[in-house]
Amino acid sequence: MAPMMNSSAYSNNLVHRISPLVCLCTALVLSGFSQAEPAVIDLVAAEQAAGEQLATQIWEWAELGYQETQSSSALQAYLKDAGFRIEAGVADIPTAFVATYKRGRGGPTIGILAEFDALPGLSQSAVPQREPRVADGSGHACGHHLFGAASAMAGVALREWIINEGTAATIQVFGTPAEEGGSGKVYLARAGLFNNVDVMLHWHPGSVNSASPYATTSNKSGRFTFNGKAAHAASAPDRGRSALDGVEAMNFMVNLMREHVPQTSRIHYVITDGGDAPNIVPEQAQVYYYVRHPDVDMVVQLFDRVVNAAEAAAMGTQTTVDVEVMHGNYPVLPNYTLSRLVNKNMRELGGIKYDAAEERFAEKIYQTLLNPSQPLGSEQAILPFEFRQSMGSTDVGDVSWLVPTVGFNTATWVPGTPAHSWQAVAAGGMSIGHKGMLLAAQILAKTGADLIQDPDTIAQAKAELKKSQGEDFVYAALLGDRDPPLDYRD
């Protein structure tokens, strides 16, 4: 592991400028390079070395949700060094931040989302076989180190571009912690931090290149903690009331419920506390549930049914149950106006081309995949432009109901690699991931520049959002008024 640096040392060590000749060469690493808007593309390429260093450091730290102190500080230092004003600790979250650069009066505000949290238990070296860097350590199995670095690179390039063009605009990069189950963006949305943004851009690492409009499922989660009475399980079981019985009775009823929910529902759980020893009637036990559905109202109904099962289980086992809502996300609301623009830019820039060493790495990774969904070589292609319904969830959903929002994927992983896998961590820690990150930063910056020059497209995107929201839409966070769960990974 590389030695850790504080934010000021990290900022001083970043290489922010490369010669014009090198910039052009690095831009040509991607196949299908287009001369469209070459100025902003070259400005992104000028940030490549700094972006790769930043992504690699965040990959090595692999900090979990709401604990991303070093990762957040490094991103803030990079943006501050590039001329952004930093507001840290927003929405009562120490690792959340807003980086802002404003030039002139008027002009649109372009927001860019930046994630940077890792996942537990998926530590992995940048090699094509299973090899944890740290035993039982965390890893960037969803590629958020690349996500944060590319978004920051694009923000810096857009700042330079509006200065060079003499254009009035505001660029904001939002540092959003704890996407993985912590709903970081929901707290920022609830605090009104997106209220003045005209368009929000984001992307996500993946194993394909796609700018298709898509929707996700809505998601609400909760921890159900049962409390009973401890007793000796052999000599005095009648004096005890098992909290674990409450958990198991709840799970049994919820599993029966699965037959009577809409097909597009998803309900998952893990028992996070099952007691201390078999010869002690468990005094406390806990189960953690996720409930998903494409429709917000249905998620609320299903979650309420799960709560009813918990209360019935407590009644039947003579225990009590406490319900803590952990997070809640709206489904992503697609914006076709913006997706068509991103699709155009992605097709102009092209896909990813591996060199010989990367091809060998990819072939070895590919052999470890179970039923991969894409063949090797598809990293060079771009998927057809068509609506996709994802069964996953993300806190980007809440943002998309407040601001016209568009996202896309680039191939930062070997084709067919699933998210939340060691194979994703491995590819994300080497040049395959970095190439996908560079392409993403170029698409973000090119799209931002296009929108700044075309207020009519922004107006169309806003009109589409208003129509999709419906006349009576009023935003209310699914997680209610709870404080950010800063210790949810402890």
N, C-alpha and C positions, 0 to 999 in steps of 0.2 A: 504494500500500500504506500502511495506517495505521502510524504510528510504533510500534515495539515497546516494550513496557513490562516492567519486571521484576515479579515476582510481588506484591511488596508494593504497588507503585504500581498494579498492576492491581486488587488487592483494594480499595484505597482509592477507585478510580474506579467500582466496580460500584454500580449502584443496586439495593438489596436490598428496598426497601419502596415500595409504591405505595398511593395512597389506596384505601379500600374501593370507592368508586364506579368508579374506573378499573379495579380488579381485576375487578369484575363485568362491565364492558364488554368487556375483553379476553377473558374467558372466553366471552362470547357470539359472538366471531368465528367459532367453530366451529359448523357446522350441527348440529342435533339435540342441543343442550346439555340435559343432564338435571339435575334437582334431587337425584338420588341422591348421597348423601354430599357435599353442597355445601361443607362445611367444608374438606375436603382439596382439592377442586377449586379453590376460591377461593385456597387457599394456594399452589397451583401457579401460578395466574394472577398472584399477587403477585410471582413470580419471573420473569415473562416478559421484562421489559426486561433484567434481568441475564443471563438465559439467552441471549437473542438477541445481546447484546454479547459474551458468552463464545464462542458458536458462531461469530460473525463473525470474531473474532480468531483462533481456531483454524483457521478456513477460510483466512484470509490467510496464516498461518504455513505451513500445509500441510507438516508435518514427517513424514518417513518413519519406518518402524518402528524402534524402539529409539533414535531420534534426536529424540523428541518432547519435548525439554527444556522449551521454553516452554509448550507445550500442557498438559503434565502439571502444571507449576508453577501455571498459571492455574486449572486445575480444583481443585488442592489449596488454593490461596488462597481460592477461592470457598467451598469446603466448610469450611475452617478458620474463616473469617470468620462462617460460619453456626453454629458451635459444635461441629463435628466434631473429634475427635482424629485426627491424621494420622500414619500410619506410612509413611514414604517409603523407596524403594529396596528393596522387599521381593523375595524370591526371587532376589537377586543381580541385579536389573534396576533401573538407576538411575531409569527413568521410571515404574516400577510403584509403586502405593501402595494402602493400605487406609485409608479414612476411616470412623470409627466414632462413633456416638452411642448411648449406653446410658442408658435411664431405668428406674429401679426394679430389683427383683429378679425373676428369672424372665421369663416372656414369650418370644415367639419371636424369632429373629434373621432378619430379612429382608435378603437381599443383593440388590444391584443392580449389574449389570455396566456399565462405561463404557469405550468404545473411543475412540481419538483419533488414529490414524495415517492418513496419506495414501498416495497411490499415485504412483509416478514417471511423469514424462512427460505428465501430464494437467492441466497448468496451464490455467485458463480464467477469464475474467471473468464476472461475473453478467449476461451479455447473451445474447440468443437466437441468436447466430451464433458460429462458431468464432473465438475471440479470446483467445489465451493471455495471461495476466497477466505471466508470466515465460517467456522462451524456454527450452524444454526443462525447464521447472520442474515441480514436483509439484503435485497437486491432490486435493481430497477427492471423488474420483469414486465412492466408496462411502458417502459421507455420515457418516463417523465423527465429524466435528466436531459434527453434530447429535446423534449417538448419545451422545457424552460429555456434552454440555451438558444434554440432556433427562434423562439418568440422574441427573446431579448436582442438577438442579432438583427432580426427584421425591424424592430423598433429603432435601433441605432441607425440602420441604413435609411429608414424613412425620415428620421430626423435630419440626416445629412442631405437627403434628397430635397426636402422642402426648403432647406436653407439655400441650396444651390439653385433651385428653381425660383426662389423668391415668392413662395406660395404660402398663404395663410392657412394654418391647420394646427390641430393639437394631436399629438401622439401620446397615448397612454398604454403602458404595459402593466398589467395587473398580476402581481405575484399571488397565486391562489394555492394555499396549502391543502393537504389532506383530501385530495379527490377520492382516494381509495377508502371509502366508507366513512369519511369525516365530514363530507358536505361543506368544504371550506367556502366555495363560491356562494352557497346559500346565505351564509352569514354576511358576506359582502353585499349580496343582493338585498337582503333585509335591511342593511344599514344605508341603502340608497346610493352606493358607490358607483353604480352603473347608470344612474339617472340622466347624466348629461352626455352619454356616449351615443353617437349617431349610428355606428356600425361596429360590431364586435367580430374579430377574426380569431380563429383558433385552428389547431390541427392535432393529429394524434399519430404517433408511431404505429406501424403495422407491417404486414407482409405483402401488401399490394399498394398500388397507386390508384386512388379513387377520389373524385370530387363529386360523387353522386349525392343528391339530397337524401337525408336519412332521418329517421326518428328512432328514439330509444324507448325503453319502458320507464314508467314512473316507479319510484322505489321508496318504501318506508321501512325502517328497521327499529327494533327495540330489544332491550335486554330485560328478561323476565326473571326476577330474583325471588325465589320461594324461601320462606322462613318457617321452620318447624320447631320441634323440641328434641334435643339430643337425649339418648339413653343407650344403655348397653344392649347391643343387638341380640345377644343370646339370653342374658339373665333377666332383662326387664324391657323387652320390646314393646309391651303394652303401654309403657310410660312415655314412649317416644312418638313423635309425629314426623314422618320422613319428608323433608323438603325435596329429596330426589323423587319420591313418589309423586309429588306435585308436578315436577318437570316431566316425568314419564307419562303421567295421565294427560297433561297438556299436549305432549307430542302425539300421543295416541289419537286424541280427538282431532287435532289439526290434520293428521294423516288421513283420517276418515273424511275430513272436509274436502280433501283434494278432488274427490269424485264430483263435488258439487260446486266447482268454481269454473269460470270461463277458461277455455283451452289456452288462451294466451297468458294466463296467470303463471307466476313462478313463486314458490315458497321454499325457502331453504333455512336450515338451522344447524347450530352446533351447540353441544352442551359444554359450557365453559367452566362449570364447577359442578362436580358430581358428588361432593363429600370428601371426607378426609381418610377414612379407613372402613373396611367392610364390617368391622365389629362395633361401629358407632352408627346409630341412627342419624343420618345427615341432618344437621341443624340448618344448613343453608345449601342451596343448589341454584344454579342459574343456567338458562338457555338463551341463546342469542338468535333472533329471527330476522330474515329479510323477506319482504313481501313486494312483488313486482306485478305491474300490469301496464299496458300502453296508455291507459286512461287514468288521469289523476283521481277522479271521483271513485273509480272502482278500487284503486289501491287503498283509499281511505276506508271503503266499505270492508274490504278483505282484512285489513289490519284490525279493524274493530271486531271482526269475527274471531280473529286470533286472540285478541284481548279477552273476549267472552270465554273462549276455551280456557284461558289461563285462570280466570276468576272461577269458573266451574271446577277446574282441577283443584284449586286451593280449597274450595268449599268441600269437595268430596274427600280430600285427604286431611282435613282439619289443619291446614297450614294457611299462611298468608302469602300474598304475592305483591311485589312492587314492580311497576312497569316504567321503564325509562326509555323514552323515544330517543334513539341515537342519531338518526339522520333521516332526511326525506328529500327526494329529488323529483322535480317535474320531468316529464319526457322532453327530449329535444324536439323543438318545433322547427321543421325544415323551412328554409327560405329559398325558393327556386330562383328568384332574381339574382341573389348573390351566388348561389351554387353554379349557375350558368357562367358567371364571370370567372369564378375560380376554375371551372372545368376548362374554359378557353385558355387560361394562363397555364394550367398544368399541361395541356396538350402542346402548347407552344414550347414549353421548356423540355418536355419529354421525360422519360423514366430514368432508371438507374442502370449503369453498365459496370459490371465487375471487371477487375483486372485478374490476372492468372492466379495470384495468391488468394484473392477473395473467392474465386470459383472453386478452388480446392477446399477452402474453409466451408463454403456453402454446401458442397457435395457431402462432406462429412457430417454436417449438421442435418442435412436432409435425410440421411440414413437413420437418424435417431427419432424421426417424427412418425407418429402413428396416423396413417391415412391423411397425408397432407392434402390440403384443399387446392393448392396451386402447384404447377410444375416449376422446376428450375428454369430460369430464363424469363419467367413472367414478370420479374422485377423491372424489365425494360418496357413493359406494356402499361397501358392505362385502361382501367375497367370501363365498360360501357356506362354511359350516363343514364342511370335509371334509379328510381326510388328504392331504398333499402330500409327494411324494418329490422333493427337490432333488438335482441332480447336483453342486452345489457343495459346498464344505467350509468348516468354521469350527472354531476352537479352543473355541468354546462347547460342542462335542461332549463334550470331556473333562469339563467341569463338569457336564453333564447326566447323566453316569454316576455322579457322586458325590453330587449334591444334586438334589432335585426342581426342575426348571428349566422355565421357560416363556418363550417369545418371541413376538413379533408384528411386523407391518409396518404402517407408516402411509405415506400418500402424500405424501412430501416432494419427489417429482419429478413432472414432467408425465407423465400416463398413457402407458404404452408405453415409457418411457425405460429402457434397460438400465443395469445397474450398470457401473462402470468405463468410463464414457463422459464426454465433455466436456459433454454435455447434463445429466448428473447433477450435475456440478460447478456449472454455471450456475444451475440451479434451487435447489441447496442453498445458494447464496450470497445468496439474496434471500428475499422474504416467502413464496413458495410453500414453500420448505424450512422456514422458521420456523413456519408454520402446522402442518405435519406434526409438527414437533418439539414444539410445545405440546400437540397431541393425544396424542402418545406419553407425554409427562411426566404428563399427567392420567391416562392409563390405568395407568401404572406406580404412581402414588401411590394411585389408587382401589383397585387390586388389592392393594397392600400393606396398606392400611387394612382392607380386607375380610378378609384373611388374619389380621391381628393380632386381629381380633374373632371369628374362627372357627377355633379350634384343630382342630376336627374335619376341616375341609378339608385342613389341613396334614397331619394324620395319614393321611388317605386318599391324599394325594399321595405321602407317604413309602412307604406300603404298595404303591402302584402301581410306584414306582421299584424297590423290592426285588424285586417279581415280575418286572419287565422285566430286571433284572440277571441273574437266575438264581441258584441256590443256590451255585454254585462261583465266582462272580465275584470276582476280585482285580484291582484296578486296577494297571496297569503302563504307564507312558508309552511311546508308540511311539518316541519320540526317545531313549529310553534315559537314560543318566546324563550326557549331554553338557551343557556349560555353555550358557547363553543365547547365541545368535549375535549379539552386539551390533553387529557390523560387517557383517551380511549385506546391507545396502543400500549399502555402500561400493563 
